[in-house]
Amino acid sequence: MLTLLTCSECAAGPELRRRLHAALRQLGVKPIFSIVDVAALPLTDPRVAYPAPTLLWRDRDLFGVPEPPAPYPPPT
């Protein structure tokens, strides 16, 4: 599953979402992915430590950034 981590304060989130839609369409793949508001996640969720926006594929950063270790800092 492809997941876009973002938040309402993330200025780059909408642009990444548009580019992700376009890239998936160009690849002939349905643009299906989940959008998660990191600000709404519990602080025990490791996804809160990733910067917004971030793309996760099967809960791993698409660009190879390792999962942040606990304790997790507040969302950025």
N, C-alpha and C positions, 0 to 999 in steps of 0.2 A: 504494500500500500504506500502510495506517495502522499506525503503530508507537508503542507505549507504552514510553518509556524510564523505567526505575525501577531500584531496587536493594533488597537485603534490609533495609538500614537506613532506607529511605524510609517514613516513617509514613503519608504521604498516598497512596502507590502503590495499596494495596488499595482505598481508597475511590474513587480516580479510575477504577480498573478496573471497579468495580461501576457507577459512573455512566455510563461509556462503554458498557458492555453495555446498560444501560437506555435510553440515548439512541438507540443504533443500533436496538434492538428497536422503540422508539416510532416511528422513522422507517421501519420496515418493511425494514430492512437487516439481513442476517445479521451478528451481532456477531463478525466475523472480523478480527483484527488480530494483529500479532506483539508479543511482550513481550520486550524486550531488557534484560538486566542490565548497566547501564553500567559497573559495577565489573569485569565480565569482559571488557570490550573492550580492545584494545590502545590505548596512549596516543597512537598516531598516528591513531586514528579520531576524526573531528570530533564525533561524538555524545557523547564523554566530557565535553565542555565544557558541555553543556546541563545545567541543574539537573534533579534528579529530584523528582517525575515531570514528564515532558514528553511531549506528543503530537506526532508528526511525521506529516505527510501528504506522501508522495513525497519524503521526506528534507528537508522544510522544516517549521519549527515551525508548528503549526496556528494560533497566535495572532500570527504575524508576527515573532517574534524572529529576527534574522538569525543565520546560522551563525557561531559564534565563530571568530575568526581563529587561525591557528597561531602559536606553539606553544600547544597545548591544555593548560589547567590540569587537575589531577586531578579526577575525578568528585566531585560534591557531592550 
